[in-house]
Amino acid sequence: MTEPIQRPKRKNPVLRTRLPTLPPGTRSRVTLGLTEAAARGIFALQVCRDCGTVQYPPREACHACLSLRLDWKPQDGAGELISDTRIRHALELYFRERAPWRLGVVKLDVGPIVVVQVHGDVPPPPTRVRVHACLDKAHQAALFALPEKETPHMADDRQLREMTCDPKFRKVLVTDGKTAVGQAIVRAVVDAGADIVWVGYAELWKKFPGFDELEKIPQVTLLPLDVTDARSVKEIAGEIGAKVDILINNAEHHRAFGISGRYGTDVAKAEMEVNYFGLLRLAQEFGPAMRSRGADGLNSAVAWVNVLSIFALSNYPAQGTFSASKAAAHSLAQCLRAEMRASGVRVINVYPGPIDDEWNQMILPPKLAPAALASAIVKALRDGVEDVYPGDVAQDWLARWRDNPKALERELAE
Ligand SMILES: [Zn+2]
């Protein structure tokens, strides 16, 4: 059984922080199909459209009939562990630093035999397991065999925790605590076992319901943080930047205008100042320290979460300038992800559909409740995924966007 992890001891400031190392990260282009699905928390394999063969490893053609018509399809991962071993010596620095490392071979019920990492609670073979595709520290798909049924403290498994960003015992910064979404996120990460939650607020003179209640939560520390003010971001980064393990940027300026609905650029500029430049300021001030702490033991920096919008993928004309600011932030977040990659710190982009708040008043339900968005963020951290589309509306628009971006553009313009 997995031993539950304990609250990490205070770090010895005399010791040098270890430099992050990564597992081998080079993959062929076709294998990236596995990573693309794992980034959304899905284990997908190639299925031949002509003969129905499920194949692994990914190839350009079906190994049974040479057909090129291969589709990536989600799999349930059920199978049998037929052998396992513990790697005690490795030339790769990443595995050498983490040995012993449990590996195994699983025969999937759908056919293929796959090499997997094995959770500590999986009994010795032969035994039933479920294979899951995780993202490893190099942000590539890695297959992981989990016990068939949940076991106590399963998430605390040493190998599994390398793949995830579980908030338990971690120090979290939530950039805006004044909104309903921000408050829901704070409560969700506290419930998930976060050690400290710093909560930013701008413009304290504006009263927001629920904000004063946050201060009563023992883990919470309120900090004045205005992402539109470079000096404010720098000051807070100087104060806590070297301690933040998970940064959740939910600061957002949201108005419901298109181009013709509001003359001038003042609203669009305000949206860009928070949604785009705010992210840029945070990334420049907090990014370097987080990158340097990607391998800081149990105290490692692990994740950077951006609350974007499904409108970042395709413009919703009724909220046209807001959509554009989120598209800019989406692009910048891809840059941040690339720059964070060498440190192993994961950038998680969240693309909710319309949230049930005042600026989406004119949008018909279903709308995403702030608490549902917050629990989707905690789930994404626990699962270690990269891209999250919480709620039915986001899932539906994602499916339509993947199928035909032009069709979605037309549909949103109606
Ligand atoms: Zn085939």
Residues whose N, C-alpha, C, O or C-beta is under 5 A from the ligand:
A	BS01	ZN	C48 D50 C51 G52 T53 C62 A64 C65 L66 S67
